[in-house]
Amino acid sequence: MIKFVLGNYAERFKDKSIAEIRAERDELYQAILEYEIKGPEPDDWLVCPPPEVVYQQQLGYLAELCQLLASKVES
């Protein structure tokens, strides 16, 4: 399950290996795809934060991880 943190998400991974960053990226990507394909469940209106907010946050996290991954591969 994806865990949400306040602040810079990619900061948690700056000292991790490229393989560990890729694994987290892949997990986020799968969660994003699942939401895009299935959409919210009928009872998701009971969940806080709403699925749409989680989806947007995951997109932001994915962008951060991709930037971090690119910088690690370059160095």
BELZI-V470528 format. One record per helix or strand of 3 or more residues. SS is the DSSP state (@ for helix, = for strand). FROM is the first residue (numbers start at 1). TO is the last residue. If there is no record, write none. Layout:
ss = [SS & SS]
from = [FROM & FROM]
to = [TO & TO]
//
This chain:
ss = [@ & @ & @ & @]
from = [9 & 18 & 42 & 51]
to = [13 & 38 & 46 & 74]
//
